[in-house]
Amino acid sequence: MKKNIIVLLVVGIAAAGLLFYLIGSFEKAGKSPQNEEIQTPEPQNFENEPAQENISAENEAIGEMPTTEEPAQETQSKSETSIGKSVQGRDILAYHFGSGQKEILFVGGTHGGYSWNTALLAYQLIDYLKNNRDKVPANIKITVIPALNPDGLAKVVDATGSFGANDVSVSADTAAARFNANNVDINRNFDCEWKASGVWQNKTVSGGTAAFSEPESAAIRDYIQNNRPSAVVAWYASAGGVFASSCNNGVSAETQAITDAYAKASGYSAHKDFDFYEISGDMTNWLAKVGVPAIGVVLSTANDTEWSKNQAGIAAILEYYANK
């Protein structure tokens, strides 16, 4: 009996020793028998990790993708700009087409609501170019300023921006709408034989307090000086004809060439100068003074754009400079 008890004690001590040995081994390995049985490894999402690496690598290669609004704003800023503001704070807008080195500038609405048809003609050209961008020669940039005198135009046209003939008030005083909000004739405010009192038909009109005293004429002066267009076409009304520019320095050969080209294509008569009455402070004559070829295209009436005639004249000018 005693032998059996001794054997049992020996076996128990050996088993306890073995148990302590095993527990010590697991603790050294950072585990316990209990944890080894119930702990499962944290699952890893191997699908997401490579995707994140690819996105990171792609962004590093091409940069951050812009939002959809950014390209639209960039296009807008290139195709439509404000060159300045009128007396009453309206933007004087310029619309641009093409990216060639030679810029051809078309200007309407210098006499506001009196010659609203010249602004409408300019908007017709803008619409045409928007729908026919292939008509712009590769080496040409076309800029259109539809309303150099937006305050005067607003006296007659019940619309902002592009408009139609049905937006024109039939009861408005178009003669009074010829001038800007300071009652100055913009086309008597440029630095070529400028006078404080100018002439329009048989009337005396204000030429401003000095050449370029008005924000509208100053705006286009600055645009011309900063961009140096190859040529300028200004639309007026109403006498019917294409008039070359000069400022006591004669008509340049290039100015005469574009005068003849526009006249031949459109069917208007060509004139070396405007001699119906004395002109002072004229925009196209100032352009001649600073060396920019310019013509004044005077429409036949004050209420018709004569689009087909002018479209042909515009095409002739573009062809001239595309091949020059």
Long-range contacts (C-beta under 8 A, 24 or more apart in sequence): 83-145, 83-219, 83-220, 83-222, 83-223, 84-215, 84-216, 84-218, 84-219, 84-220, 84-222, 84-223, 85-215, 85-219, 86-149, 86-150, 86-151, 86-180, 86-181, 86-215, 86-216, 87-151, 87-180, 87-181, 87-182, 87-214, 87-215, 87-216, 88-151, 88-154, 88-181, 90-150, 90-151, 90-154, 91-150, 92-145, 92-147, 92-148, 92-150, 92-216, 92-219, 92-220, 93-145, 93-146, 93-147, 93-161, 94-143, 94-144, 94-145, 94-223, 95-126, 95-129, 95-143, 95-144, 95-145, 95-146, 96-141, 96-142, 96-143, 97-129, 97-130, 97-133, 97-136, 97-141, 97-142, 97-143, 97-144, 98-133, 98-136, 98-137, 98-138, 98-140, 98-141, 98-142, 99-141, 100-136, 100-137, 100-138, 100-139, 100-140, 100-141, 101-139, 101-141, 102-139, 102-140, 102-141, 102-230, 102-321, 102-324, 103-140, 103-141, 103-142, 103-143, 103-227, 103-228, 103-229, 103-230, 104-140, 104-141, 104-142, 104-143, 104-229, 104-230, 104-231, 104-232, 104-233, 104-317, 104-318, 104-321, 105-143, 105-144, 105-145, 105-224, 105-229, 105-231, 105-232, 105-233, 106-142, 106-143, 106-144, 106-145, 106-232, 106-233, 106-234, 106-235, 106-314, 107-144, 107-145, 107-148, 107-220, 107-232, 107-233, 107-234, 107-235, 107-283, 108-144, 108-145, 108-146, 108-147, 108-148, 108-234, 108-235, 109-145, 109-146, 109-147, 109-148, 109-149, 109-150, 109-152, 109-153, 110-148, 110-149, 110-186, 110-187, 110-234, 110-236, 110-283, 111-149, 111-152, 111-178, 111-185, 111-186, 111-187, 111-236, 111-237, 112-147, 112-149, 112-150, 112-151, 112-152, 112-153, 112-154, 112-155, 112-156, 112-177, 112-178, 112-179, 112-180, 112-186, 113-152, 113-153, 113-154, 113-155, 113-156, 113-157, 113-172, 113-174, 113-177, 113-178, 114-152, 114-156, 114-174, 114-175, 114-177, 114-178, 114-237, 114-302, 115-178, 115-235, 115-236, 115-237, 115-238, 115-299, 115-302, 116-153, 116-156, 116-157, 116-168, 116-174, 116-177, 116-302, 116-303, 117-237, 117-299, 117-301, 117-302, 117-303, 117-304, 117-305, 118-235, 118-236, 118-237, 118-299, 118-305, 119-146, 119-147, 119-153, 119-157, 119-163, 120-163, 120-164, 120-165, 120-305, 121-235, 121-299, 121-305, 121-306, 121-307, 121-310, 122-146, 122-147, 122-235, 123-162, 123-163, 124-305, 124-307, 125-310, 125-311, 125-314, 126-162, 127-162, 128-311, 135-315, 135-318, 136-318, 137-318, 137-319, 137-321, 137-322, 138-322, 139-321, 139-322, 140-318, 140-321, 140-322, 142-318, 143-227, 143-229, 145-220, 148-186, 148-216, 148-219, 148-220, 149-179, 149-180, 149-186, 149-216, 151-180, 151-181, 152-177, 152-178, 152-179, 152-180, 152-181, 153-177, 165-303, 168-303, 174-302, 179-205, 179-206, 180-214, 180-216, 182-206, 182-208, 182-214, 184-208, 184-213, 184-214, 185-281, 186-214, 186-216, 186-217, 186-283, 187-236, 187-281, 187-282, 187-283, 188-280, 188-281, 188-282, 189-213, 189-214, 189-216, 189-217, 189-281, 190-217, 190-221, 190-281, 190-282, 190-283, 190-285, 190-286, 191-281, 191-286, 191-289, 192-247, 192-280, 192-281, 192-282, 192-285, 192-286, 192-288, 192-289, 193-247, 193-248, 193-279, 193-280, 193-281, 193-282, 193-285, 194-280, 194-281, 195-280, 195-281, 198-279, 198-280, 198-281, 199-277, 199-278, 199-279, 199-280, 200-277, 201-277, 202-277, 207-280, 207-281, 208-281, 211-281, 217-283, 220-283, 221-286, 224-287, 224-290, 224-292, 225-290, 228-292, 229-292, 230-292, 230-293, 230-321, 231-258, 231-292, 231-293, 231-294, 231-295, 231-317, 231-321, 232-284, 232-287, 232-292, 232-293, 232-294, 232-295, 233-262, 233-294, 233-295, 233-297, 233-313, 233-314, 233-317, 234-283, 234-284, 234-294, 234-295, 234-296, 234-297, 235-296, 235-297, 235-298, 235-299, 235-310, 236-296, 236-297, 236-298, 236-299, 237-298, 237-299, 237-300, 237-301, 237-302, 238-298, 238-299, 238-300, 238-301, 238-302, 239-276, 239-298, 239-300, 240-268, 240-269, 240-298, 240-299, 240-300, 241-268, 241-269, 241-270, 241-271, 241-297, 241-298, 242-266, 242-268, 242-269, 242-270, 242-271, 242-295, 242-296, 242-297, 242-298, 242-313, 243-271, 243-272, 243-273, 243-274, 243-284, 243-295, 243-296, 243-297, 243-298, 244-270, 244-271, 244-272, 244-273, 244-295, 245-282, 245-284, 245-285, 245-287, 245-288, 245-293, 245-294, 245-295, 245-296, 246-272, 246-273, 246-285, 246-288, 247-285, 247-286, 247-288, 247-289, 249-288, 249-289, 251-288, 252-288, 252-293, 254-293, 255-288, 255-293, 255-294, 255-295, 257-320, 258-293, 258-295, 258-317, 258-320, 259-295, 261-313, 261-316, 261-317, 261-319, 261-320, 262-295, 262-297, 262-313, 262-314, 262-316, 262-317, 263-313, 264-316, 265-312, 265-313, 265-315, 265-316, 266-297, 266-309, 266-310, 266-312, 266-313, 266-316, 267-309, 267-312, 268-297, 268-298, 268-309, 268-313, 274-298
